[in-house]
Amino acid sequence: MDRKELRKKIFQMLKDHYRLIIYNDSTIQTVWSIKLTPLKVLTLGSLWVILLILFTTVIIAYTPLRENIPGYPSAKIRQQIIYNYILVDSLENEIKNRDTYFEKIKTLFQGEVPVDESSVAGAGLKTYDVKFKSSNADSIFQGKLAEEKLNLSISTNPRRLPSIANIHFFTPLHGLITNKFNPQNNHLAVDVVGKQNSRISSVLDGTVIFSGWTMDTGNSIFIQHENNIISAYKHNAELLKEVGDKVKAGDVIAIMGNSGELTTGPHLHFELWHNGIALNPETYIDF
């Protein structure tokens, strides 16, 4: 039998008609019957399998039954994944803020004022090459500058650089000192405990050079004053001033709190710096 005859025979078998009959076993009467062909049975069976697969797919995709499939994450695991992603993103921001904070502190110790990048004017402006001509006045000025080079930080004129001992500091917080200034223990500040939600005030006129949150000291604010004086207020519950704000002595800048990891309770961690050197605040301020 060649292939052509075999195909013809198979096709004929698929077209043959058959009858499926259900009898009543007691009366031998026909209860139900249907005429079928192998081709029709094959077609109906294929459609049934396809519908069953589609139905199963819909159930798995849109019902909680999918969580019972091995390897598919549960709702709790998916929530944990999202939480971990947010945590990693927050950690990256904290690392960036910490690095910025350390750079500003380094600048403060050098006796300079940190530059606020958001307030830098002229960014992206077109620049032009400018040529300057030297003059005798420049040479005279350079000579005077060389003579005064060693005297930039020392002045006999009280109007130019008054002694810090003669400056009146406003009390940042009236309360009880629980931890005194102790350089031997690397505690370059005083910890002051006051009433709940006490207001923190600026000790002098100045400009806010840092106002933000750090992992160790929580909500902190740094203020640059005249004569290379910097005051720092840490562990606050809320900050009321932003970088670049001008403040007066006695202005409320924060609310006392307990933020940050290096804290043992609600208090103000107050630091006072002059020319990059930490000072004992109790020497100049009556708490």
C-alpha positions as CSV (number, residue, x, y, z in Angstrom):
1,M,0.0,0.0,0.0
2,D,1.5,3.3,-1.1
3,R,1.4,6.5,0.8
4,K,-1.4,7.9,-1.3
5,E,-3.7,5.0,-0.6
6,L,-2.8,5.2,3.1
7,R,-3.7,8.9,3.3
8,K,-6.9,8.2,1.5
9,K,-7.8,5.4,3.9
10,I,-7.0,7.5,7.0
11,F,-9.1,10.4,5.6
12,Q,-12.0,8.1,4.9
13,M,-11.8,6.7,8.5
14,L,-12.0,10.3,9.8
15,K,-15.1,10.9,7.8
16,D,-16.9,7.7,8.8
17,H,-19.9,8.3,10.9
18,Y,-20.4,6.7,14.3
19,R,-23.3,6.9,16.7
20,L,-22.9,7.1,20.5
21,I,-26.0,5.7,22.2
22,I,-27.0,5.6,25.9
23,Y,-29.5,2.8,26.8
24,N,-31.7,2.3,29.8
25,D,-30.3,-0.9,31.2
26,S,-33.8,-2.0,32.5
27,T,-36.0,-1.2,29.4
28,I,-33.2,-1.3,26.8
29,Q,-34.6,1.9,25.4
30,T,-32.5,4.6,23.9
31,V,-32.1,7.5,26.3
32,W,-29.7,9.7,24.3
33,S,-27.7,9.3,21.1
34,I,-25.4,11.4,19.0
35,K,-23.8,11.0,15.6
36,L,-20.1,11.6,15.5
37,T,-17.2,11.4,13.2
38,P,-13.5,11.0,14.3
39,L,-12.8,14.4,12.7
40,K,-15.5,16.0,14.7
41,V,-14.3,14.4,17.9
42,L,-10.8,15.5,17.3
43,T,-12.0,19.1,16.6
44,L,-14.2,19.3,19.7
45,G,-11.5,17.8,21.8
46,S,-8.9,20.4,20.6
47,L,-11.3,23.2,21.3
48,W,-12.0,21.9,24.8
49,V,-8.3,21.6,25.5
50,I,-7.7,25.2,24.3
51,L,-10.6,26.5,26.4
52,L,-9.3,24.7,29.4
53,I,-5.8,26.1,29.0
54,L,-7.3,29.7,28.6
55,F,-9.5,29.2,31.7
56,T,-6.6,27.9,33.8
57,T,-4.4,30.8,32.6
58,V,-7.0,33.4,33.6
59,I,-7.4,31.9,37.0
60,I,-3.7,31.8,37.6
61,A,-3.1,35.3,36.4
62,Y,-6.0,37.1,38.1
63,T,-6.7,35.2,41.3
64,P,-4.7,34.5,44.5
65,L,-4.2,30.9,43.3
66,R,-1.1,32.0,41.5
67,E,0.7,32.3,44.8
68,N,0.5,28.5,45.2
69,I,2.6,28.1,42.1
70,P,6.2,27.1,43.1
71,G,8.6,30.0,42.5
72,Y,5.9,32.7,42.3
73,P,6.4,35.3,45.1
74,S,3.6,35.8,47.6
75,A,2.0,39.2,48.3
76,K,4.1,39.5,51.4
77,I,7.3,38.9,49.6
78,R,6.4,41.4,46.9
79,Q,5.7,44.0,49.5
80,Q,9.1,43.2,51.1
81,I,10.8,43.6,47.7
82,I,9.2,47.1,47.3
83,Y,10.1,48.1,50.8
84,N,13.7,47.0,50.3
85,Y,13.9,49.0,47.1
86,I,12.6,52.1,48.9
87,L,15.0,51.4,51.7
88,V,18.0,51.2,49.3
89,D,16.9,54.4,47.6
90,S,16.6,56.2,50.9
91,L,20.0,54.8,52.0
92,E,21.6,56.2,48.8
93,N,20.1,59.6,49.5
94,E,21.4,59.5,53.1
95,I,24.9,58.5,52.0
96,K,24.8,61.5,49.5
97,N,23.6,63.8,52.3
98,R,26.2,62.5,54.7
99,D,29.0,63.1,52.1
100,T,27.7,66.6,51.5
101,Y,27.5,67.2,55.3
102,F,31.1,66.1,55.8
103,E,32.2,68.4,53.0
104,K,30.5,71.3,54.6
105,I,32.0,70.5,58.0
106,K,35.4,70.3,56.4
107,T,34.9,73.7,54.9
108,L,33.7,75.0,58.2
109,F,36.9,73.8,60.0
110,Q,38.9,75.5,57.4
111,G,37.3,78.8,58.3
112,E,35.3,79.1,55.1
113,V,31.6,79.4,54.3
114,P,30.2,76.4,52.3
115,V,28.6,77.3,49.0
116,D,25.0,76.3,48.6
117,E,24.8,74.8,45.1
118,S,21.1,75.6,44.7
119,S,21.7,79.3,45.2
120,V,24.7,79.6,42.9
121,A,23.9,82.3,40.4
122,G,25.0,82.5,36.9
123,A,25.2,78.8,36.3
124,G,25.2,78.0,32.6
125,L,25.7,81.7,31.5
126,K,27.9,82.4,28.6
127,T,31.4,83.5,29.5
128,Y,33.8,85.7,27.5
129,D,37.5,86.0,27.5
130,V,38.6,89.2,29.3
131,K,42.1,90.5,29.1
132,F,43.5,92.7,31.9
133,K,46.4,95.1,31.7
134,S,48.8,95.3,34.6
135,S,49.4,98.7,36.2
136,N,51.6,100.2,38.9
137,A,48.7,100.2,41.3
138,D,48.6,96.4,41.1
139,S,52.3,96.2,42.1
140,I,51.7,98.6,45.1
141,F,48.7,96.6,46.2
142,Q,50.6,93.3,46.0
143,G,53.4,94.8,48.1
144,K,51.0,95.9,50.8
145,L,49.3,92.5,50.7
146,A,52.6,90.7,51.3
147,E,53.3,92.9,54.3
148,E,49.9,92.1,55.8
149,K,50.0,88.4,54.9
150,L,50.9,87.3,58.4
151,N,48.5,89.6,60.1
152,L,45.2,88.6,58.4
153,S,43.9,86.8,61.5
154,I,45.3,89.3,64.1
155,S,44.0,92.8,64.4
156,T,44.5,95.6,66.8
157,N,41.5,97.4,65.5
158,P,38.4,96.3,67.6
159,R,36.1,97.5,64.8
160,R,37.6,95.0,62.3
161,L,37.8,91.9,64.5
162,P,36.4,92.3,68.1
163,S,37.3,89.9,70.8
164,I,34.9,87.0,71.1
165,A,34.9,87.6,74.9
166,N,33.2,91.0,74.3
167,I,30.4,89.4,72.2
168,H,27.0,89.0,73.8
169,F,25.5,85.5,73.0
170,F,21.8,84.9,73.2
171,T,20.9,81.7,75.1
172,P,19.8,79.0,72.7
173,L,17.8,77.1,75.3
174,H,17.3,77.7,79.0
175,G,17.6,74.3,80.8
176,L,19.7,71.8,82.6
177,I,23.1,70.8,81.3
178,T,23.3,67.0,81.4
179,N,26.6,66.5,79.5
180,K,29.4,69.2,79.7
181,F,32.0,70.2,77.2
182,N,34.8,67.5,77.4
183,P,37.4,67.3,74.6
184,Q,39.0,64.3,76.3
185,N,35.9,62.3,75.6
186,N,35.5,63.9,72.2
187,H,32.3,65.7,73.4
188,L,32.9,69.1,71.9
189,A,29.5,70.5,72.9
190,V,27.1,70.8,75.8
191,D,23.8,68.8,76.1
192,V,21.0,70.9,77.4
193,V,17.6,69.5,78.5
194,G,14.6,71.8,78.5
195,K,10.8,71.6,78.6
196,Q,9.0,69.5,76.0
197,N,8.7,71.2,72.6
198,S,11.0,74.0,73.8
199,R,12.1,76.5,71.1
200,I,15.7,76.7,70.1
201,S,17.1,80.2,69.3
202,S,20.1,81.5,67.4
203,V,22.9,82.8,69.6
204,L,23.9,85.5,67.1
205,D,23.0,87.2,63.9
206,G,24.0,85.0,60.9
207,T,23.3,82.9,57.9
208,V,22.1,79.3,57.9
209,I,24.7,77.2,56.1
210,F,23.2,73.7,56.8
211,S,19.7,72.6,57.6
212,G,18.9,69.0,57.3
213,W,18.8,65.4,58.7
214,T,21.7,63.1,59.3
215,M,21.7,59.6,60.5
216,D,23.8,60.3,63.7
217,T,22.6,63.7,64.8
218,G,19.1,63.8,63.3
219,N,17.6,67.2,62.4
220,S,20.6,69.6,62.6
221,I,21.2,73.2,61.8
222,F,24.4,75.2,61.4
223,I,24.7,79.0,61.4
224,Q,27.6,81.1,60.2
225,H,28.2,84.3,62.2
226,E,30.6,87.1,61.9
227,N,34.2,86.8,63.1
228,N,34.5,83.1,61.9
229,I,32.0,81.9,64.5
230,I,29.8,78.9,63.8
231,S,27.1,77.6,66.0
232,A,25.6,74.1,65.7
233,Y,22.2,72.8,67.0
234,K,21.5,69.0,66.8
235,H,18.9,66.3,67.6
236,N,16.0,68.7,66.9
237,A,12.4,67.5,66.4
238,E,11.8,70.1,63.7
239,L,13.8,72.7,61.8
240,L,12.3,76.1,61.1
241,K,15.0,77.6,58.9
242,E,16.5,76.6,55.6
243,V,19.9,77.0,54.0
244,G,20.5,80.6,53.1
245,D,18.1,82.1,55.6
246,K,19.2,85.2,57.5
247,V,18.6,85.0,61.2
248,K,18.9,87.4,64.1
249,A,20.0,86.7,67.6
250,G,17.1,85.2,69.5
251,D,15.2,84.1,66.4
252,V,13.6,80.7,66.8
253,I,15.3,78.2,64.4
254,A,14.2,74.8,65.6
255,I,12.2,72.8,68.2
256,M,14.0,70.6,70.7
257,G,13.7,66.9,70.0
258,N,15.3,63.5,70.1
259,S,16.2,62.7,66.5
260,G,19.2,60.8,65.2
261,E,20.9,57.7,66.5
262,L,23.4,59.3,68.8
263,T,20.9,60.6,71.3
264,T,19.7,59.4,74.7
265,G,16.6,61.5,75.0
266,P,15.0,64.9,74.1
267,H,17.8,67.6,74.4
268,L,19.8,70.2,72.5
269,H,23.3,69.3,71.5
270,F,24.9,72.7,71.1
271,E,28.4,73.4,69.6
272,L,30.3,76.7,69.3
273,W,33.2,77.1,67.0
274,H,35.7,79.9,66.4
275,N,38.3,79.9,63.7
276,G,37.9,76.1,63.4
277,I,38.4,75.5,67.1
278,A,35.6,74.1,69.4
279,L,34.8,76.3,72.3
280,N,33.2,75.6,75.7
281,P,29.8,77.2,75.3
282,E,29.4,77.6,79.1
283,T,32.3,80.1,79.0
284,Y,30.2,82.5,76.9
285,I,26.6,81.6,77.5
286,D,24.5,81.3,80.7
287,F,22.2,78.3,80.2
